[in-house]
Amino acid sequence: MSFGMPPANIDLSTTLKSIVMSKKTINFWILFSVSVILSAIAISLFFKALKVILIVILTLALAPIIYFMLRLIFPVKRDKDDKLRKRD
């Protein structure tokens, strides 16, 4: 048994093909893992942006309602000499 030469019954082309295929497989799994991680990051950023947009829209929609409710609770006292409200 010599350690420098492969045994005679092993086909070198099959061995080389299996090494190349294993490199392709490793490359596939690396690219697949990176793409899954990048997709997760993109989706989380999208949901964060969506959350901010939703908060802004709801704030703008609720502000007039809250304003009118506060005006009903705390009525504004009007002066009788209010020249802006009078018409001669």
The first five atom37 places (N, CA, C, CB, O) and aatype in JSON, in Angstrom:
{
  "aatype": [12, 15, 13, 7, 12, 14, 14, 0, 2, 9, 3, 10, 15, 16, 16, 10, 11, 15, 9, 19, 12, 15, 11, 11, 16, 9, 2, 13, 17, 9, 10, 13, 15, 19, 15, 19, 9, 10, 15, 0, 9, 0, 9, 15, 10, 13, 13, 11, 0, 10, 11, 19, 9, 10, 9, 19, 9, 10, 16, 10, 0, 10, 0, 14, 9, 9, 18, 13, 12, 10, 1, 10, 9, 13, 14, 19, 11, 1, 3, 11, 3, 3, 11, 10, 1, 11, 1, 3],
  "atom_mask": [
    [1, 1, 1, 1, 1],
    [1, 1, 1, 1, 1],
    [1, 1, 1, 1, 1],
    [1, 1, 1, 0, 1],
    [1, 1, 1, 1, 1],
    [1, 1, 1, 1, 1],
    [1, 1, 1, 1, 1],
    [1, 1, 1, 1, 1],
    [1, 1, 1, 1, 1],
    [1, 1, 1, 1, 1],
    [1, 1, 1, 1, 1],
    [1, 1, 1, 1, 1],
    [1, 1, 1, 1, 1],
    [1, 1, 1, 1, 1],
    [1, 1, 1, 1, 1],
    [1, 1, 1, 1, 1],
    [1, 1, 1, 1, 1],
    [1, 1, 1, 1, 1],
    [1, 1, 1, 1, 1],
    [1, 1, 1, 1, 1],
    [1, 1, 1, 1, 1],
    [1, 1, 1, 1, 1],
    [1, 1, 1, 1, 1],
    [1, 1, 1, 1, 1],
    [1, 1, 1, 1, 1],
    [1, 1, 1, 1, 1],
    [1, 1, 1, 1, 1],
    [1, 1, 1, 1, 1],
    [1, 1, 1, 1, 1],
    [1, 1, 1, 1, 1],
    [1, 1, 1, 1, 1],
    [1, 1, 1, 1, 1],
    [1, 1, 1, 1, 1],
    [1, 1, 1, 1, 1],
    [1, 1, 1, 1, 1],
    [1, 1, 1, 1, 1],
    [1, 1, 1, 1, 1],
    [1, 1, 1, 1, 1],
    [1, 1, 1, 1, 1],
    [1, 1, 1, 1, 1],
    [1, 1, 1, 1, 1],
    [1, 1, 1, 1, 1],
    [1, 1, 1, 1, 1],
    [1, 1, 1, 1, 1],
    [1, 1, 1, 1, 1],
    [1, 1, 1, 1, 1],
    [1, 1, 1, 1, 1],
    [1, 1, 1, 1, 1],
    [1, 1, 1, 1, 1],
    [1, 1, 1, 1, 1],
    [1, 1, 1, 1, 1],
    [1, 1, 1, 1, 1],
    [1, 1, 1, 1, 1],
    [1, 1, 1, 1, 1],
    [1, 1, 1, 1, 1],
    [1, 1, 1, 1, 1],
    [1, 1, 1, 1, 1],
    [1, 1, 1, 1, 1],
    [1, 1, 1, 1, 1],
    [1, 1, 1, 1, 1],
    [1, 1, 1, 1, 1],
    [1, 1, 1, 1, 1],
    [1, 1, 1, 1, 1],
    [1, 1, 1, 1, 1],
    [1, 1, 1, 1, 1],
    [1, 1, 1, 1, 1],
    [1, 1, 1, 1, 1],
    [1, 1, 1, 1, 1],
    [1, 1, 1, 1, 1],
    [1, 1, 1, 1, 1],
    [1, 1, 1, 1, 1],
    [1, 1, 1, 1, 1],
    [1, 1, 1, 1, 1],
    [1, 1, 1, 1, 1],
    [1, 1, 1, 1, 1],
    [1, 1, 1, 1, 1],
    [1, 1, 1, 1, 1],
    [1, 1, 1, 1, 1],
    [1, 1, 1, 1, 1],
    [1, 1, 1, 1, 1],
    [1, 1, 1, 1, 1],
    [1, 1, 1, 1, 1],
    [1, 1, 1, 1, 1],
    [1, 1, 1, 1, 1],
    [1, 1, 1, 1, 1],
    [1, 1, 1, 1, 1],
    [1, 1, 1, 1, 1],
    [1, 1, 1, 1, 1]
  ],
  "atom_positions": [
    [[0.83, -1.16, 0.0], [0.0, 0.0, 0.0], [0.89, 1.24, 0.0], [-0.95, -0.01, 1.2], [1.72, 1.43, 0.89]],
    [[0.7, 2.07, -1.01], [1.48, 3.3, -1.05], [0.54, 4.47, -0.8], [2.21, 3.45, -2.41], [-0.61, 4.47, -1.23]],
    [[1.07, 5.47, -0.1], [0.24, 6.62, 0.24], [0.26, 7.69, -0.83], [0.69, 7.21, 1.55], [-0.58, 8.59, -0.79]],
    [[1.15, 7.66, -1.77], [1.27, 8.69, -2.8], [0.3, 8.5, -3.94], [0.0, 0.0, 0.0], [-0.13, 9.49, -4.53]],
    [[-0.05, 7.28, -4.28], [-0.91, 6.99, -5.43], [-2.26, 6.45, -4.95], [-0.23, 5.98, -6.39], [-2.31, 5.7, -3.98]],
    [[-3.34, 6.83, -5.63], [-4.64, 6.28, -5.25], [-4.73, 4.82, -5.67], [-5.79, 7.1, -5.88], [-4.0, 4.39, -6.56]],
    [[-5.61, 4.07, -5.05], [-5.78, 2.68, -5.46], [-6.23, 2.59, -6.9], [-6.78, 1.98, -4.55], [-6.83, 3.53, -7.42]],
    [[-5.95, 1.5, -7.53], [-6.21, 1.35, -8.96], [-7.69, 1.26, -9.28], [-5.5, 0.13, -9.48], [-8.09, 1.58, -10.4]],
    [[-8.51, 0.85, -8.34], [-9.93, 0.66, -8.66], [-10.76, 1.94, -8.52], [-10.51, -0.41, -7.76], [-11.96, 1.89, -8.77]],
    [[-10.19, 3.09, -8.14], [-10.93, 4.35, -8.02], [-10.75, 5.15, -9.29], [-10.44, 5.16, -6.78], [-9.63, 5.36, -9.77]],
    [[-11.86, 5.6, -9.84], [-11.83, 6.41, -11.05], [-11.59, 7.87, -10.65], [-13.17, 6.27, -11.87], [-12.38, 8.44, -9.9]],
    [[-10.52, 8.48, -11.14], [-10.18, 9.85, -10.77], [-11.18, 10.87, -11.3], [-8.79, 10.19, -11.27], [-11.45, 11.87, -10.63]],
    [[-11.74, 10.62, -12.47], [-12.7, 11.59, -13.02], [-13.96, 11.64, -12.16], [-13.07, 11.22, -14.48], [-14.53, 12.72, -11.97]],
    [[-14.39, 10.51, -11.63], [-15.56, 10.49, -10.74], [-15.25, 11.23, -9.45], [-16.0, 9.04, -10.44], [-16.09, 11.97, -8.94]],
    [[-14.05, 11.03, -8.92], [-13.65, 11.71, -7.7], [-13.59, 13.21, -7.91], [-12.3, 11.18, -7.21], [-14.06, 13.98, -7.07]],
    [[-13.01, 13.65, -9.02], [-12.93, 15.09, -9.33], [-14.31, 15.69, -9.53], [-12.07, 15.32, -10.58], [-14.58, 16.81, -9.09]],
    [[-15.2, 14.93, -10.2], [-16.56, 15.41, -10.41], [-17.28, 15.56, -9.07], [-17.34, 14.46, -11.32], [-18.03, 16.52, -8.87]],
    [[-17.07, 14.62, -8.16], [-17.74, 14.72, -6.87], [-17.2, 15.91, -6.07], [-17.56, 13.42, -6.08], [-17.95, 16.55, -5.33]],
    [[-15.89, 16.2, -6.2], [-15.33, 17.37, -5.52], [-15.91, 18.65, -6.1], [-13.79, 17.38, -5.63], [-16.26, 19.56, -5.35]],
    [[-16.01, 18.72, -7.43], [-16.58, 19.9, -8.07], [-18.04, 20.05, -7.7], [-16.42, 19.81, -9.6], [-18.49, 21.16, -7.42]],
    [[-18.79, 18.96, -7.68], [-20.19, 19.01, -7.3], [-20.35, 19.44, -5.84], [-20.85, 17.65, -7.53], [-21.27, 20.18, -5.51]],
    [[-19.46, 18.98, -4.98], [-19.58, 19.39, -3.58], [-19.28, 20.88, -3.44], [-18.64, 18.56, -2.69], [-19.88, 21.54, -2.59]],
    [[-18.37, 21.42, -4.25], [-18.11, 22.86, -4.23], [-19.33, 23.63, -4.72], [-16.89, 23.2, -5.08], [-19.68, 24.68, -4.17]],
    [[-19.98, 23.1, -5.77], [-21.2, 23.75, -6.26], [-22.3, 23.69, -5.22], [-21.67, 23.09, -7.56], [-23.05, 24.65, -5.04]],
    [[-22.39, 22.57, -4.53], [-23.41, 22.43, -3.49], [-23.15, 23.39, -2.34], [-23.45, 20.99, -2.97], [-24.07, 24.04, -1.84]],
    [[-21.89, 23.49, -1.92], [-21.54, 24.42, -0.84], [-21.81, 25.85, -1.29], [-20.06, 24.26, -0.43], [-22.33, 26.66, -0.52]],
    [[-21.46, 26.16, -2.52], [-21.72, 27.5, -3.06], [-23.21, 27.78, -3.08], [-21.13, 27.63, -4.48], [-23.64, 28.89, -2.74]],
    [[-24.01, 26.8, -3.48], [-25.47, 26.97, -3.5], [-25.99, 27.27, -2.1], [-26.15, 25.71, -4.05], [-26.78, 28.2, -1.93]],
    [[-25.56, 26.5, -1.11], [-26.08, 26.68, 0.24], [-25.61, 28.01, 0.85], [-25.64, 25.53, 1.14], [-26.36, 28.62, 1.61]],
    [[-24.43, 28.44, 0.52], [-23.96, 29.74, 1.0], [-24.8, 30.86, 0.4], [-22.46, 29.94, 0.66], [-25.27, 31.75, 1.11]],
    [[-25.0, 30.8, -0.92], [-25.81, 31.83, -1.59], [-27.25, 31.79, -1.1], [-25.77, 31.64, -3.1], [-27.88, 32.83, -0.92]],
    [[-27.78, 30.59, -0.89], [-29.15, 30.46, -0.41], [-29.29, 31.04, 0.99], [-29.57, 28.99, -0.41], [-30.27, 31.74, 1.27]],
    [[-28.34, 30.77, 1.86], [-28.39, 31.29, 3.23], [-28.29, 32.81, 3.24], [-27.26, 30.69, 4.07], [-29.03, 33.48, 3.96]],
    [[-27.38, 33.34, 2.45], [-27.22, 34.81, 2.38], [-28.49, 35.45, 1.82], [-25.99, 35.18, 1.49], [-28.91, 36.5, 2.3]],
    [[-29.1, 34.83, 0.82], [-30.31, 35.41, 0.24], [-31.47, 35.37, 1.24], [-30.7, 34.68, -1.04], [-32.27, 36.3, 1.28]],
    [[-31.57, 34.32, 2.05], [-32.62, 34.25, 3.06], [-32.4, 35.33, 4.12], [-32.65, 32.85, 3.72], [-33.35, 35.99, 4.53]],
    [[-31.16, 35.52, 4.55], [-30.85, 36.53, 5.56], [-31.14, 37.93, 5.02], [-29.39, 36.43, 6.01], [-31.74, 38.76, 5.71]],
    [[-30.72, 38.2, 3.79], [-30.98, 39.52, 3.19], [-32.47, 39.76, 2.99], [-30.24, 39.66, 1.86], [-32.94, 40.89, 3.15]],
    [[-33.21, 38.72, 2.63], [-34.66, 38.86, 2.49], [-35.31, 39.18, 3.82], [-35.27, 37.58, 1.9], [-36.21, 40.02, 3.89]],
    [[-34.86, 38.52, 4.88], [-35.42, 38.8, 6.21], [-35.13, 40.23, 6.63], [-34.85, 37.81, 7.24], [-35.99, 40.89, 7.22]],
    [[-33.94, 40.71, 6.34], [-33.59, 42.1, 6.68], [-34.45, 43.07, 5.89], [-32.08, 42.37, 6.41], [-34.94, 44.06, 6.43]],
    [[-34.64, 42.79, 4.59], [-35.45, 43.68, 3.75], [-36.9, 43.71, 4.23], [-35.39, 43.22, 2.28], [-37.51, 44.78, 4.27]],
    [[-37.44, 42.55, 4.6], [-38.82, 42.5, 5.07], [-38.96, 43.24, 6.4], [-39.29, 41.04, 5.23], [-39.94, 43.95, 6.6]],
    [[-37.99, 43.07, 7.3], [-38.1, 43.76, 8.58], [-38.0, 45.27, 8.4], [-36.99, 43.27, 9.55], [-38.7, 46.02, 9.07]],
    [[-37.13, 45.73, 7.5], [-37.05, 47.17, 7.23], [-38.34, 47.69, 6.61], [-35.87, 47.47, 6.3], [-38.79, 48.79, 6.92]],
    [[-38.94, 46.88, 5.73], [-40.21, 47.27, 5.11], [-41.29, 47.41, 6.18], [-40.64, 46.23, 4.06], [-42.06, 48.37, 6.14]],
    [[-41.35, 46.47, 7.13], [-42.37, 46.55, 8.17], [-42.12, 47.71, 9.12], [-42.43, 45.25, 8.94], [-43.07, 48.3, 9.64]],
    [[-40.85, 48.03, 9.36], [-40.56, 49.2, 10.2], [-41.02, 50.47, 9.51], [-39.06, 49.28, 10.53], [-41.62, 51.35, 10.14]],
    [[-40.75, 50.58, 8.22], [-41.19, 51.76, 7.47], [-42.71, 51.8, 7.4], [-40.59, 51.75, 6.04], [-43.31, 52.87, 7.52]],
    [[-43.33, 50.65, 7.23], [-44.79, 50.58, 7.18], [-45.39, 51.0, 8.52], [-45.26, 49.17, 6.81], [-46.43, 51.67, 8.56]],
    [[-44.75, 50.62, 9.61], [-45.22, 50.99, 10.94], [-45.15, 52.5, 11.13], [-44.39, 50.27, 12.02], [-46.09, 53.1, 11.66]],
    [[-44.06, 53.12, 10.71], [-43.92, 54.57, 10.83], [-44.97, 55.28, 9.99], [-42.51, 55.02, 10.4], [-45.59, 56.23, 10.45]],
    [[-45.18, 54.81, 8.77], [-46.19, 55.42, 7.89], [-47.58, 55.28, 8.49], [-46.15, 54.79, 6.48], [-48.38, 56.21, 8.44]],
    [[-47.87, 54.12, 9.05], [-49.18, 53.9, 9.67], [-49.39, 54.8, 10.88], [-49.33, 52.43, 10.08], [-50.49, 55.32, 11.07]],
    [[-48.37, 54.98, 11.69], [-48.48, 55.87, 12.85], [-48.73, 57.31, 12.39], [-47.2, 55.8, 13.71], [-49.55, 58.01, 12.99]],
    [[-48.03, 57.75, 11.36], [-48.23, 59.13, 10.85], [-49.65, 59.31, 10.32], [-47.21, 59.46, 9.74], [-50.29, 60.32, 10.6]],
    [[-50.13, 58.33, 9.56], [-51.49, 58.43, 8.99], [-52.54, 58.45, 10.1], [-51.76, 57.26, 8.02], [-53.47, 59.25, 10.06]],
    [[-52.4, 57.56, 11.08], [-53.38, 57.53, 12.17], [-53.32, 58.79, 13.02], [-53.13, 56.31, 13.06], [-54.36, 59.27, 13.48]],
    [[-52.13, 59.33, 13.22], [-52.01, 60.58, 13.98], [-52.71, 61.72, 13.24], [-50.53, 60.92, 14.22], [-53.44, 62.51, 13.85]],
    [[-52.48, 61.8, 11.94], [-53.13, 62.86, 11.17], [-54.63, 62.67, 11.1], [-52.55, 62.92, 9.76], [-55.37, 63.65, 11.02]],
    [[-55.1, 61.44, 11.13], [-56.54, 61.19, 11.09], [-57.2, 61.46, 12.43], [-56.81, 59.75, 10.66], [-58.33, 61.94, 12.47]],
    [[-56.51, 61.17, 13.53], [-57.12, 61.34, 14.85], [-56.97, 62.75, 15.42], [-56.52, 60.37, 15.81], [-57.73, 63.13, 16.32]],
    [[-56.04, 63.52, 14.93], [-55.81, 64.86, 15.47], [-57.05, 65.76, 15.39], [-54.66, 65.52, 14.73], [-57.36, 66.4, 16.39]],
    [[-57.76, 65.83, 14.29], [-58.97, 66.69, 14.27], [-60.06, 66.2, 15.22], [-59.53, 66.76, 12.86], [-60.76, 67.01, 15.83]],
    [[-60.21, 64.89, 15.34], [-61.23, 64.34, 16.24], [-60.91, 64.72, 17.69], [-61.32, 62.8, 16.09], [-61.79, 65.16, 18.43]],
    [[-59.68, 64.54, 18.07], [-59.26, 64.89, 19.43], [-59.37, 66.4, 19.67], [-57.82, 64.41, 19.7], [-59.74, 66.84, 20.75]],
    [[-59.04, 67.18, 18.64], [-59.14, 68.63, 18.75], [-60.59, 69.06, 19.05], [-58.64, 69.31, 17.46], [-60.83, 69.86, 19.95]],
    [[-61.53, 68.52, 18.29], [-62.93, 68.9, 18.5], [-63.47, 68.37, 19.83], [-63.8, 68.39, 17.36], [-64.3, 69.02, 20.46]],
    [[-63.01, 67.22, 20.26], [-63.42, 66.71, 21.58], [-62.89, 67.62, 22.69], [-62.91, 65.27, 21.78], [-63.6, 67.89, 23.65]],
    [[-61.65, 68.08, 22.56], [-61.09, 68.98, 23.56], [-61.79, 70.34, 23.55], [-59.6, 69.17, 23.3], [-61.95, 70.96, 24.6]],
    [[-62.22, 70.8, 22.38], [-62.98, 72.06, 22.32], [-64.32, 71.92, 22.99], [-63.16, 72.52, 20.88], [-64.82, 72.88, 23.57]],
    [[-64.92, 70.73, 22.91], [-66.19, 70.52, 23.6], [-66.0, 70.46, 25.11], [-66.86, 69.24, 23.11], [-66.83, 70.95, 25.87]],
    [[-64.9, 69.86, 25.54], [-64.64, 69.73, 26.97], [-64.24, 71.08, 27.57], [-63.55, 68.68, 27.23], [-64.71, 71.46, 28.64]],
    [[-63.37, 71.79, 26.87], [-62.88, 73.09, 27.33], [-63.34, 74.17, 26.35], [-61.32, 73.09, 27.46], [-62.61, 74.53, 25.44]],
    [[-64.55, 74.68, 26.54], [-65.04, 75.68, 25.57], [-64.24, 76.98, 25.68], [-66.54, 75.96, 25.8], [-63.77, 77.36, 26.75]],
    [[-64.11, 77.63, 24.55], [-63.38, 78.89, 24.49], [-64.33, 80.01, 24.85], [-62.75, 79.12, 23.09], [-65.41, 80.14, 24.27]],
    [[-63.93, 80.83, 25.82], [-64.76, 81.98, 26.21], [-64.56, 83.09, 25.19], [-64.41, 82.48, 27.65], [-63.44, 83.43, 24.83]],
    [[-65.68, 83.64, 24.73], [-65.59, 84.7, 23.73], [-65.97, 86.04, 24.39], [-66.52, 84.4, 22.51], [-66.92, 86.14, 25.17]],
    [[-65.2, 87.02, 24.04], [-65.52, 88.37, 24.53], [-66.67, 88.94, 23.73], [-64.29, 89.29, 24.44], [-66.87, 88.62, 22.55]],
    [[-67.43, 89.81, 24.39], [-68.53, 90.46, 23.67], [-67.99, 91.52, 22.72], [-69.53, 91.08, 24.65], [-68.67, 91.9, 21.77]],
    [[-66.78, 92.0, 22.98], [-66.17, 93.03, 22.12], [-65.26, 92.41, 21.07], [-65.37, 94.01, 22.97], [-64.31, 93.05, 20.62]],
    [[-65.54, 91.23, 20.68], [-64.7, 90.57, 19.69], [-65.01, 91.16, 18.32], [-64.93, 89.03, 19.7], [-66.04, 90.85, 17.72]],
    [[-64.1, 91.99, 17.83], [-64.36, 92.69, 16.58], [-64.27, 91.78, 15.35], [-63.39, 93.83, 16.44], [-64.82, 92.08, 14.3]],
    [[-63.59, 90.68, 15.51], [-63.49, 89.77, 14.37], [-64.8, 89.03, 14.15], [-62.34, 88.78, 14.58], [-65.09, 88.61, 13.03]],
    [[-65.59, 88.85, 15.2], [-66.84, 88.11, 15.08], [-68.03, 89.03, 14.79], [-67.09, 87.32, 16.35], [-69.11, 88.55, 14.43]],
    [[-67.86, 90.29, 14.94], [-68.96, 91.24, 14.75], [-69.01, 91.73, 13.32], [-68.82, 92.44, 15.71], [-67.99, 91.88, 12.64]],
    [[-70.23, 91.97, 12.88], [-70.43, 92.62, 11.59], [-71.35, 93.8, 11.79], [-71.01, 91.63, 10.54], [-72.41, 93.68, 12.4]],
    [[-70.95, 94.93, 11.28], [-71.8, 96.13, 11.44], [-72.68, 96.32, 10.24], [-70.94, 97.38, 11.65], [-73.45, 97.27, 10.18]]
  ]
}
